[in-house]
Amino acid sequence: MPKSNERATPDLDAIAKRAYELYLQRGSVSGHELDDWLAAEAELSSAAAHAANEAPVQPVVRRRAARNESQSNRRL
């Protein structure tokens, strides 16, 4: 059971298993690994938070710069 100051978060094995299930549901099409991982993380975090009656943990997602976008204009 998490302590009162800790958030209920799923472990990496559970996220990996759910991400793989999402991959299979999509027809085993590669190229969406990060999307699957983030969706699995959000789904499992939401379920864990709901079970612990907490707000879900939101993953941080950053936009990738386009290849033709200059380095000076990129912000991380």
MDAnalysis code that builds the backbone (N, CA, C; Angstrom):
import MDAnalysis as mda
import numpy as np

u = mda.Universe.empty(228, n_residues=76, atom_resindex=np.repeat(np.arange(76), 3), trajectory=True)
u.add_TopologyAttr("name", ["N", "CA", "C"] * 76)
u.add_TopologyAttr("resid", np.arange(1, 77))
u.add_TopologyAttr("resname", ["MET", "PRO", "LYS", "SER", "ASN", "GLU", "ARG", "ALA", "THR", "PRO", "ASP", "LEU", "ASP", "ALA", "ILE", "ALA", "LYS", "ARG", "ALA", "TYR", "GLU", "LEU", "TYR", "LEU", "GLN", "ARG", "GLY", "SER", "VAL", "SER", "GLY", "HIS", "GLU", "LEU", "ASP", "ASP", "TRP", "LEU", "ALA", "ALA", "GLU", "ALA", "GLU", "LEU", "SER", "SER", "ALA", "ALA", "ALA", "HIS", "ALA", "ALA", "ASN", "GLU", "ALA", "PRO", "VAL", "GLN", "PRO", "VAL", "VAL", "ARG", "ARG", "ARG", "ALA", "ALA", "ARG", "ASN", "GLU", "SER", "GLN", "SER", "ASN", "ARG", "ARG", "LEU"])
u.atoms.positions = np.array([
    [0.848, -1.181, 0.000],
    [0.000, 0.000, 0.000],
    [0.888, 1.236, 0.000],
    [0.619, 2.225, -0.887],
    [1.465, 3.403, -0.935],
    [1.299, 4.265, 0.304],
    [2.361, 4.921, 0.679],
    [2.302, 5.859, 1.780],
    [1.470, 7.055, 1.357],
    [1.027, 7.869, 2.295],
    [0.140, 8.982, 1.978],
    [0.782, 10.018, 1.064],
    [2.114, 10.155, 1.085],
    [2.772, 11.144, 0.236],
    [3.266, 10.551, -1.082],
    [2.995, 9.264, -1.354],
    [3.397, 8.624, -2.600],
    [2.190, 8.456, -3.503],
    [2.410, 8.518, -4.809],
    [1.344, 8.294, -5.781],
    [1.312, 6.805, -6.132],
    [0.131, 6.312, -6.412],
    [-0.018, 4.932, -6.868],
    [0.353, 4.895, -8.345],
    [1.468, 4.253, -8.660],
    [1.906, 4.162, -10.052],
    [2.147, 2.706, -10.408],
    [1.835, 2.336, -11.646],
    [2.068, 0.959, -12.062],
    [3.558, 0.692, -12.252],
    [3.962, -0.554, -12.115],
    [5.368, -0.889, -12.324],
    [5.668, -1.019, -13.820],
    [6.929, -1.019, -14.158],
    [7.353, -1.033, -15.555],
    [6.922, -2.305, -16.276],
    [6.913, -3.431, -15.578],
    [6.486, -4.689, -16.195],
    [5.010, -4.632, -16.600],
    [4.185, -4.042, -15.740],
    [2.764, -3.928, -16.059],
    [2.548, -2.995, -17.251],
    [3.298, -1.901, -17.301],
    [3.185, -0.974, -18.429],
    [3.630, -1.668, -19.716],
    [4.749, -2.376, -19.660],
    [5.262, -3.063, -20.839],
    [4.265, -4.109, -21.338],
    [3.657, -4.851, -20.430],
    [2.677, -5.872, -20.813],
    [1.477, -5.225, -21.489],
    [0.964, -4.135, -20.912],
    [-0.206, -3.467, -21.496],
    [0.149, -2.820, -22.831],
    [1.345, -2.241, -22.947],
    [1.776, -1.646, -24.217],
    [1.849, -2.714, -25.302],
    [2.313, -3.899, -24.955],
    [2.369, -5.002, -25.911],
    [0.959, -5.432, -26.328],
    [0.040, -5.453, -25.376],
    [-1.343, -5.780, -25.714],
    [-1.922, -4.756, -26.689],
    [-1.628, -3.483, -26.486],
    [-2.098, -2.438, -27.399],
    [-1.493, -2.617, -28.787],
    [-0.221, -2.980, -28.818],
    [0.468, -3.264, -30.079],
    [-0.223, -4.398, -30.828],
    [-0.568, -5.454, -30.132],
    [-1.248, -6.589, -30.756],
    [-2.649, -6.207, -31.228],
    [-3.358, -5.392, -30.439],
    [-4.697, -4.961, -30.815],
    [-4.678, -4.127, -32.097],
    [-3.593, -3.422, -32.327],
    [-3.457, -2.576, -33.510],
    [-3.008, -3.395, -34.718],
    [-2.845, -4.682, -34.568],
    [-2.453, -5.539, -35.676],
    [-0.957, -5.694, -35.802],
    [-0.220, -5.513, -34.734],
    [1.240, -5.673, -34.694],
    [1.961, -4.752, -35.676],
    [1.416, -3.549, -35.857],
    [2.037, -2.552, -36.730],
    [3.078, -1.805, -35.916],
    [4.332, -1.834, -36.376],
    [5.389, -1.156, -35.632],
    [5.375, 0.344, -35.921],
    [6.137, 1.084, -35.138],
    [6.249, 2.520, -35.323],
    [5.444, 3.329, -34.327],
    [4.716, 2.662, -33.437],
    [3.884, 3.360, -32.455],
    [4.253, 2.962, -31.027],
    [5.494, 2.579, -30.843],
    [5.928, 2.075, -29.538],
    [5.730, 3.098, -28.432],
    [6.120, 4.337, -28.686],
    [5.979, 5.381, -27.670],
    [4.503, 5.647, -27.381],
    [3.685, 5.699, -28.431],
    [2.251, 5.906, -28.238],
    [1.655, 4.797, -27.380],
    [2.032, 3.554, -27.673],
    [1.532, 2.416, -26.899],
    [1.983, 2.509, -25.449],
    [3.246, 2.853, -25.236],
    [3.782, 2.948, -23.878],
    [3.052, 4.026, -23.084],
    [2.888, 5.205, -23.689],
    [2.233, 6.313, -22.982],
    [0.759, 6.013, -22.719],
    [0.098, 5.377, -23.678],
    [-1.304, 5.009, -23.474],
    [-1.429, 3.994, -22.338],
    [-0.547, 3.010, -22.326],
    [-0.568, 1.999, -21.268],
    [-0.275, 2.635, -19.916],
    [0.719, 3.515, -19.885],
    [1.070, 4.194, -18.631],
    [-0.099, 5.023, -18.112],
    [-0.734, 5.786, -18.991],
    [-1.865, 6.614, -18.582],
    [-3.038, 5.762, -18.110],
    [-3.313, 4.695, -18.846],
    [-4.417, 3.803, -18.492],
    [-4.196, 3.156, -17.128],
    [-3.012, 2.621, -16.918],
    [-2.724, 1.938, -15.653],
    [-2.587, 2.926, -14.492],
    [-2.050, 4.104, -14.761],
    [-1.953, 5.127, -13.716],
    [-3.333, 5.584, -13.290],
    [-4.212, 5.737, -14.272],
    [-5.580, 6.145, -13.978],
    [-6.289, 5.096, -13.130],
    [-6.108, 3.839, -13.504],
    [-6.728, 2.751, -12.743],
    [-6.165, 2.684, -11.328],
    [-4.851, 2.846, -11.197],
    [-4.217, 2.803, -9.873],
    [-4.661, 3.991, -9.024],
    [-4.759, 5.161, -9.646],
    [-5.181, 6.356, -8.918],
    [-6.638, 6.230, -8.486],
    [-7.447, 5.682, -9.380],
    [-8.854, 5.497, -9.048],
    [-8.990, 4.541, -7.866],
    [-8.194, 3.487, -7.899],
    [-8.230, 2.516, -6.805],
    [-7.758, 3.146, -5.501],
    [-6.805, 4.063, -5.596],
    [-6.276, 4.724, -4.404],
    [-6.983, 6.050, -4.138],
    [-7.990, 6.366, -4.978],
    [-8.749, 7.610, -4.847],
    [-7.858, 8.838, -4.954],
    [-6.960, 8.837, -5.951],
    [-6.044, 9.942, -6.207],
    [-6.237, 10.430, -7.632],
    [-5.641, 11.573, -7.956],
    [-5.629, 12.069, -9.332],
    [-4.617, 11.256, -10.126],
    [-4.928, 10.893, -11.388],
    [-3.983, 10.103, -12.184],
    [-2.731, 10.887, -12.548],
    [-1.635, 10.164, -12.732],
    [-0.374, 10.765, -13.157],
    [-0.427, 10.954, -14.663],
    [-0.157, 12.152, -15.135],
    [-0.174, 12.434, -16.563],
    [1.245, 12.370, -17.107],
    [1.487, 11.570, -18.159],
    [2.833, 11.510, -18.737],
    [3.181, 12.811, -19.441],
    [4.449, 13.138, -19.451],
    [4.925, 14.320, -20.145],
    [5.238, 13.924, -21.579],
    [4.632, 14.621, -22.528],
    [4.841, 14.335, -23.939],
    [5.404, 15.579, -24.599],
    [6.495, 15.407, -25.287],
    [7.112, 16.533, -25.989],
    [7.051, 16.294, -27.482],
    [6.832, 17.357, -28.217],
    [6.747, 17.279, -29.666],
    [8.135, 17.146, -30.245],
    [8.269, 16.228, -31.192],
    [9.542, 16.113, -31.902],
    [9.621, 17.197, -32.950],
    [10.796, 17.786, -33.103],
    [11.001, 18.802, -34.124],
    [10.994, 18.150, -35.495],
    [10.438, 18.854, -36.465],
    [10.478, 18.357, -37.836],
    [11.924, 18.338, -38.307],
    [12.226, 17.453, -39.234],
    [13.612, 17.328, -39.693],
    [14.136, 18.609, -40.318],
    [13.256, 19.365, -40.957],
    [13.716, 20.589, -41.604],
    [13.690, 21.796, -40.665],
    [13.263, 21.615, -39.454],
    [13.244, 22.697, -38.479],
    [14.671, 22.932, -37.972],
    [15.101, 24.161, -37.977],
    [16.481, 24.451, -37.596],
    [16.686, 24.214, -36.100],
    [17.898, 23.900, -35.744],
    [18.243, 23.640, -34.345],
    [18.010, 24.865, -33.473],
    [18.208, 26.052, -34.009],
    [18.060, 27.259, -33.208],
    [16.615, 27.517, -32.834],
    [15.649, 26.981, -33.595],
    [14.240, 27.206, -33.323],
    [13.634, 26.139, -32.413],
    [14.396, 25.099, -32.143],
    [13.870, 24.008, -31.320],
    [13.895, 24.374, -29.854],
    [12.843, 23.975, -29.183],
    [12.770, 24.113, -27.728],
    [12.359, 22.770, -27.173],
    [13.001, 22.359, -26.131],
    [12.652, 21.075, -25.508],
    [11.795, 21.293, -24.312],
])
